């Protein structure tokens, strides 16, 4: 793994969910290039990008001949590509299962539950819902956080980059309850140097785009 070409390209729009992927690249000390697009002008919907990711979504990652789409897949791929950073428990590690669980829980339970709640959709019967109900999702998350400081206890992983980024923006927009455990988790996350570097890059990129408009 360490002898292969590990440079990746992140297709990125400032101040979007791909900021979390940029944060992860910084946490990993990865060799990366940014392909920056302006979401306000719809660059992510142009044919050039749709040829890479037909969904027109960021983050999208390319590495040699591989194209990696979907947020959680991008995080999993990157953390395994740079194992020396220690952000992904390896196969055989007792934390590998919980790590995968909480990576997937984000996309399969948390985000659908938040979207349904924001859209004020009528809840369907719990036994037919892919995530049960919103309150159960939040209770399950809070139960996992109680042994902190991170989701898997003392070990900081790529799952914390995913969840730190997501909880930060969902609380900013009032989409989930801003309970003390979540506020404290976010406070720890946003103090990390990698997050601050990613945010500074986004500020610079957004300013350049605004000046060009």
MIFINU-735919 format. One record per atom (N, C-alpha, C): residue in one letter; x, y, z. Coordinates in steps of 0.001 Angstrom, whole numbers, padded with zeros to 6 digits, always signed. Example, Ala and Ser with C-alpha at 12.3 -4.5 7.8 and 13.67 -1.06 7.14 Angstrom:
<sites>
A+013190-005690+007800 A+012300-004500+007800 A+013200-003300+007800 S+012850-002250+007080 S+013670-001060+007140 S+012900+000030+007870 
</sites>
This chain:
<sites>
X+000822-001205+000000 X+000000+000000+000000 X+000857+001257+000000 X+001929+001247+000761 X+002697+002480+000914 X+003564+002785-000302 X+003760+001798-001220 X+004619+002049-002369 X+003822+002508-003591 X+002510+002384-003575 X+001732+002777-004735 X+001534+004295-004777 X+001101+004758-005945 X+000755+006158-006075 X-000533+006412-005294 X-000427+007241-004284 X-001606+007484-003444 X-002168+008895-003605 X-001706+009606-004632 X-002285+010932-004841 X-003720+010799-005351 X-004610+011551-004747 X-006017+011528-005115 X-006439+012928-005547 X-007540+012980-006278 X-008147+014259-006645 X-009534+014325-006037 X-009788+015384-005296 X-011100+015603-004693 X-011835+016660-005505 X-012980+016269-006053 X-013870+017231-006700 X-014669+017897-005593 X-014521+019209-005497 X-014896+019910-004272 X-015616+021211-004571 X-016663+021474-003820 X-017327+022778-003807 X-017193+023330-002393 X-016701+024541-002236 X-016514+025099-000888 X-017829+025156-000109 X-017699+024925+001188 X-018823+025020+002121 X-019970+024071+001761 X-019606+022863+001383 X-020591+021808+001150 X-020147+020594+001955 X-020844+019489+001775 X-020454+018299+002528 X-019067+017797+002124 X-018549+018236+000985 X-017193+017810+000634 X-016138+018500+001490 X-016537+019512+002271 X-015597+020103+003231 X-015154+019055+004254 X-016046+018143+004600 X-015667+017059+005503 X-014608+016170+004889 X-014738+015867+003590 X-013725+015057+002913 X-012400+015794+002844 X-012463+017101+002644 X-011237+017908+002660 X-010598+017871+004043 X-011413+017933+005076 X-010895+017818+006447 X-010209+016478+006656 X-010830+015412+006145 X-010228+014089+006290 X-008891+014011+005567 X-008800+014578+004381 X-007518+014602+003664 X-006439+015290+004489 X-006829+016363+005154 X-005881+017080+006017 X-005508+016228+007234 X-006468+015556+007812 X-006190+014678+008962 X-005227+013562+008583 X-005392+013050+007371 X-004574+011925+006914 X-003180+012349+006480 X-002973+013644+006257 X-001725+014078+005659 X-001595+013549+004247 X-002723+013466+003535 X-002764+012824+002221 X-002134+013696+001142 X-001704+013028+000095 X-001228+013689-001115 X-002454+013886-002002 X-002897+015121-002149 X-004143+015338-002891 X-004097+016609-003719 X-004951+016605-004726 X-005220+017794-005530 X-006710+018104-005422 X-007040+019382-005517 X-008441+019783-005511 X-008865+020173-006923 X-010001+019666-007319 X-010658+020157-008528 X-011873+020939-008016 X-011748+022245-008004 X-012749+023092-007353 X-013809+023516-008357 X-015065+023397-007930 X-016192+023809-008758 X-017037+024811-007984 X-017725+025647-008722 X-018583+026671-008122 X-020025+026175-008153 X-020544+025792-007002 X-021903+025257-006941 X-022934+026329-007290 X-022617+027595-006972 X-023579+028671-007237 X-023809+028881-008721 X-022832+028517-009534 X-022995+028644-010986 X-023320+027301-011635 X-023519+026272-010811 X-023949+024971-011327 X-022884+024167-012021 X-021622+024411-011683 X-020548+023666-012359 X-020654+022163-012135 X-021198+021786-010981 X-021286+020357-010667 X-022333+019642-011538 X-023119+020400-012293 X-024124+019796-013166 X-023717+019847-014635 X-022506+020287-014907 X-022043+020373-016290 X-021598+019002-016806 X-021660+018795-018118 X-021356+017471-018683 X-019988+016927-018288 X-019000+017810-018151 X-017648+017339-017824 X-017625+016595-016495 X-018350+017131-015510 X-018370+016469-014210 X-019357+015304-014191 X-020485+015459-014883 X-021460+014367-014925 X-020886+013124-015590 X-019884+013306-016443 X-019222+012149-017045 X-018434+011366-015999 X-018044+012033-014923 X-017313+011381-013827 X-018287+010861-012787 X-019211+011707-012372 X-020237+011309-011410 X-021592+011746-011946 X-022337+010823-012520 X-023631+011178-013124 X-024629+011793-012144 X-024396+011614-010852 X-025278+012211-009860 X-024980+013690-009632 X-023835+014155-010123 X-023497+015568-009967 X-023291+015985-008527 X-022719+015083-007716 X-022583+015349-006284 X-021118+015415-005862 X-020881+016197-004835 X-019592+016187-004150 X-019835+015757-002707 X-018819+015113-002099 X-017482+014853-002625 X-017470+013713-003640 X-016614+013867-004621 X-016277+012796-005552 X-014761+012708-005582 X-014269+011488-005582 X-012833+011253-005489 X-012377+010428-006682 X-011224+010779-007227 X-010595+009905-008218 X-009201+009546-007727 X-008845+008297-007958 X-007518+007795-007584 X-007090+006810-008660 X-006085+007197-009438 X-005684+006417-010601 X-006925+006149-011458 X-007319+004901-011646 X-008478+004604-012494 X-009782+004461-011711 X-009719+004668-010418 X-010910+004492-009588 X-011662+005807-009423 X-012982+005731-009498 X-013853+006854-009171 X-014662+006442-007949 X-014586+007240-006913 X-015285+006926-005668 X-016306+008022-005408 X-017565+007640-005350 X-018630+008580-005047 X-019344+008135-003779 X-020255+008954-003295 X-021017+008770-002071 X-020108+009047-000874 X-020577+009920-000037 X-019773+010485+001040 X-019089+009429+001906 X-019845+008472+002390 X-019261+007468+003287 X-018219+006625+002559 X-018474+006288+001297 X-017494+005521+000522 X-016183+006284+000383 X-016281+007592+000168 X-015076+008420+000045 X-014264+008357+001333 X-014936+008468+002477 X-014238+008423+003767 X-013585+007063+003990 X-014334+006001+003716 X-013791+004658+003918 X-012576+004420+003027 X-012675+004831+001784 X-011591+004623+000828 X-010332+005367+001271 X-010500+006623+001623 X-009342+007435+001996 X-008669+006924+003264 X-009457+006599+004267 X-008871+006157+005536 X-008108+004846+005359 X-008585+003966+004472 X-007863+002717+004211 X-006656+002944+003313 X-006707+003976+002459 X-005584+004265+001570 X-004373+004781+002348 X-004630+005405+003490 X-003559+005949+004329 X-003616+005304+005725 X-003338+004007+005809 X-003493+003300+007082 X-002566+003801+008181 X-001401+004364+007782 X-000443+004809+008795 X-000984+005962+009633 X-002030+006639+009141 X-002619+007743+009905 X-003444+007235+011081 X-003821+005954+011054 X-004546+005363+012181 X-005992+005807+012307 X-006602+006245+011210 X-007986+006716+011291 X-009010+005660+010897 X-008530+004455+010565 X-009425+003340+010242 X-008898+002093+010933 X-009608+001563+011920 X-009162+000310+012536 X-009022-000768+011465 X-007915-001486+011440 X-007701-002490+010384 X-008531-003743+010612 X-008597-004593+009580 X-009253-005887+009721 X-008621-006641+010891 X-009462-007243+011702 X-008972-007968+012866 X-008962-007146+014134 X-009001-005837+014011 X-009075-004959+015181 X-010500-005007+015727 X-010669-005159+017049 X-012020-005208+017617 X-012860-003975+017310 X-012216-002855+016990 X-012967-001639+016691 X-013398-001544+015226 X-012946-002500+014376 X-013289-002411+012960 X-014802-002498+012750 X-015450-003416+013434 X-016900-003560+013292 X-017656-002314+013729 X-017409-001815+014964 X-018073-000577+015373 X-017771+000601+014449 X-016547+000666+013952 X-016180+001742+013019 X-017054+001683+011774 X-017175+000501+011169 X-018010+000365+009980 X-019470+000639+010305 X-019903+000184+011467 X-021294+000407+011871 X-021622+001892+011875 X-020744+002697+012479 X-021062+004110+012624 X-020824+004903+011358 X-019983+004414+010483 X-019878+005026+009166 X-021181+004826+008396 X-021682+003596+008403 X-022881+003276+007629 X-024141+003835+008294 X-024165+003877+009616 X-025330+004403+010342 X-025634+005830+009912 X-024584+006591+009609 X-024805+007973+009181 X-025694+008033+007934 X-025299+007281+006895 X-026035+007357+005642 X-027334+006577+005623 X-027402+005495+006392 X-028585+004637+006335 X-029665+005040+007335 X-029273+005725+008402 X-030248+006087+009436 X-030305+007590+009709 X-029174+008185+010046 X-029188+009572+010503 X-029657+010534+009412 X-029022+010488+008257 X-029370+011471+007235 X-030803+011295+006726 X-031270+010062+006439 X-032678+009924+006041 X-033651+010416+007111 X-033323+010160+008371 X-034206+010603+009448 X-034278+012125+009511 X-033124+012778+009347 X-033084+014245+009382 X-033848+014820+008189 X-033632+014252+007012 X-034310+014759+005809 X-035824+014613+005944 X-036283+013466+006394 X-037728+013266+006570 X-038311+014266+007555 X-037569+014529+008624 X-038056+015471+009632 X-038098+016900+009075 X-037065+017291+008362 X-037018+018636+007790 X-038138+018831+006770 X-038411+017784+005992 X-039466+017856+004987 X-040867+017697+005578 X-040921+017471+006902 X-042209+017295+007608 X-043039+016165+006988 X-042332+015109+006629 X-043032+013948+006077 X-043738+013174+007177 X-044892+012683+006864 X-045642+011882+007820 X-044865+010606+008119 X-044576+010338+009399 X-043816+009113+009720 X-044558+007871+009257 X-043815+006928+008681 X-044427+005663+008304 X-044296+004703+009489 X-045066+003620+009509 X-044950+002673+010626 X-043504+002240+010852 X-043112+002201+012118 X-041711+001951+012466 X-041164+000679+011841 X-041999-000354+011757 X-041514-001625+011223 X-041247-001567+009719 X-041736-000519+009057 X-041506-000369+007616 X-040455+000692+007316 X-040003+001403+008330 X-039029+002470+008125 X-037614+001906+008113 X-036761+002383+007204 X-035373+001889+007178 X-034572+002309+008403 X-035044+003319+009143 X-034308+003775+010319 X-035138+003760+011603 X-036337+003273+011557 X-037197+003269+012753 X-037901+004596+012883 X-037398+005446+013771 X-037936+006797+013903 X-036833+007743+014334 X-037069+009035+014155 X-036060+010059+014405 X-035540+009993+015833 X-036432+009891+016802 X-036006+009895+018205 X-035114+008709+018524 X-035407+007550+017938 X-034567+006367+018175 X-033167+006565+017601 X-033088+007206+016450 X-031789+007480+015835 X-030954+008368+016748 X-031557+009438+017255 X-030822+010360+018124 X-030443+009686+019438 X-031350+008912+020006 X-031038+008203+021263 X-029881+007230+021070 X-029877+006533+019942 X-028819+005564+019662 X-027473+006264+019513 X-027478+007394+018840 X-026250+008176+018684 X-025746+008674+020030 X-026626+009223+020833 X-026218+009753+022137 X-025687+008650+023044 X-026272+007471+022956 X-025787+006350+023763 X-024358+005981+023374 X-024044+006078+022093 X-022687+005763+021633 X-021691+006820+022074 X-022165+008058+022226 X-021254+009164+022558 X-020913+009234+024038 X-021622+008502+024871 X-021479+008711+026319 X-020116+008311+026851 X-019422+007405+026158 X-018104+006975+026634 X-016974+007770+025998 X-017251+008714+025139 X-016352+009636+024449 X-014877+009558+024866 X-014084+010512+024425 X-014482+011760+023764 X-014901+011600+022307 X-014604+010437+021699 X-014947+010223+020303 X-015922+009064+020183 X-016407+008804+018995 X-017448+007787+018832 X-016988+006408+019284 X-015709+006098+019066 X-015196+004790+019466 X-014396+004878+020752 X-014689+005883+021562 X-013988+006041+022831 X-012802+006969+022692 X-011628+006481+023062 X-010432+007323+023032 X-009868+007493+021627 X-010169+006551+020726 X-009557+006580+019395 X-010348+007464+018437 X-009689+008478+017894 X-010266+009329+016864 X-010138+008619+015530 X-011229+008551+014780 X-011224+007862+013486 X-011888+008724+012418 X-011869+008207+011193 X-012553+008896+010104 X-014035+009052+010385 X-014592+008157+011199 X-016006+008296+011563 X-016258+009607+012293 X-015292+010061+013059 X-015456+011326+013780 X-015376+012526+012840 X-014617+012398+011755 X-014602+013477+010768 X-015973+013566+010103 X-016540+012415+009774 X-017867+012367+009173 X-018918+012951+010114 X-018936+012456+011339 X-019967+012877+012289 X-019718+014285+012815 X-018471+014648+013034 X-018188+016002+013496 X-018660+017031+012496 X-018383+016768+011215 X-018821+017682+010157 X-020342+017731+010075 X-020973+016558+010113 X-022430+016493+009961 X-023161+017123+011144 X-022715+016821+012346 X-023387+017379+013523 X-023186+018879+013604 X-022048+019342+013143 X-021785+020781+013160 X-022805+021525+012302 X-023010+021057+011069 X-023940+021809+010207 X-025399+021553+010548 X-025733+020344+011001 X-027137+020094+011335 X-027576+020871+012578 X-026663+021083+013519 X-027034+021910+014676 X-027065+023389+014301 X-026162+023809+013429 X-026164+025213+012999 X-027496+025596+012360 X-028090+024659+011647 X-029364+024924+010977 X-030568+024471+011806 X-030324+024059+013039 X-031416+023676+013926 X-032148+022422+013501 X-031447+021503+012831 X-032098+020309+012302 X-032167+019168+013310 X-031311+019214+014324 X-031327+018194+015371 X-031213+018887+016723 X-031596+018211+017806 X-031495+018824+019134 X-030039+019107+019498 X-029770+020307+019990 X-028408+020685+020367 X-028207+020401+021849 X-028178+019108+022169 X-028041+018678+023557 X-026569+018795+023972 X-026291+018825+025281 X-024910+019038+025743 X-023897+018064+025151 X-024225+016783+025061 X-023253+015808+024549 X-022864+016117+023113 X-023824+016525+022307 X-023544+016858+020922 X-022756+018158+020831 X-023124+019149+021626 X-022394+020423+021626 X-020939+020218+022021 X-020693+019386+023026 X-019333+019144+023491 X-018518+018376+022451 X-019165+017432+021777 X-018495+016664+020724 X-018081+017591+019579 X-018997+018458+019158 X-018693+019402+018087 X-017558+020337+018503 X-017594+020806+019743 X-016559+021726+020224 X-015180+021079+020147 X-015082+019797+020478 X-013803+019099+020377 X-013373+018978+018920 X-014331+018665+018061 X-014005+018452+016653 X-013510+019730+015971 X-014198+020838+016181 X-013849+022064+015439 X-012551+022700+015934 X-012013+022198+017030 X-010715+022683+017508 X-009549+021932+016879 X-009842+020899+016114 X-008759+020124+015512 X-008092+020941+014404 X-006767+020931+014339 X-006059+021723+013326 X-006474+021396+011899 X-006751+020130+011607 X-007132+019751+010246 X-008434+020417+009837 X-009393+020488+010751 X-010656+021159+010446 X-010426+022642+010179 X-009581+023252+010980 X-009305+024679+010803 X-008608+024940+009464 X-007701+024037+009073 X-007043+024200+007781 X-008033+024072+006630 X-008937+023094+006728 X-009938+022909+005677 X-010861+024112+005584 X-011256+024645+006732 X-012144+025804+006745 X-011452+027020+006139 X-010167+027186+006435 X-009400+028304+005868 X-009293+028166+004351 X-009095+026937+003866 X-009030+026724+002418 X-010367+027049+001774 X-011465+026635+002421 X-012782+026936+001870 X-013034+028438+001815 X-012611+029149+002849 X-012794+030602+002863 X-012044+031246+001704 X-010833+030774+001459 X-010020+031313+000368 X-010642+030992-000988 X-011110+029746-001137 X-011714+029334-002406 X-013022+030080-002664 X-013844+030219-001623 X-015120+030911-001778 X-014907+032387-002113 X-013895+032994-001511 X-013602+034393-001802 X-013163+034566-003262 X-012356+033625-003750 X-011906+033694-005139 X-013074+033525-006097 X-014003+032626-005760 X-015164+032441-006611 X-016056+033686-006605 X-016240+034289-005436 X-017063+035491-005335 X-016456+036640-006150 X-015130+036736-006118 X-014455+037799-006860 X-014580+037592-008363 X-014679+036339-008779 X-014770+036035-010210 X-016183+036164-010758 X-017168+036140-009862 X-018572+036232-010314 X-018902+037619-010845 
</sites>
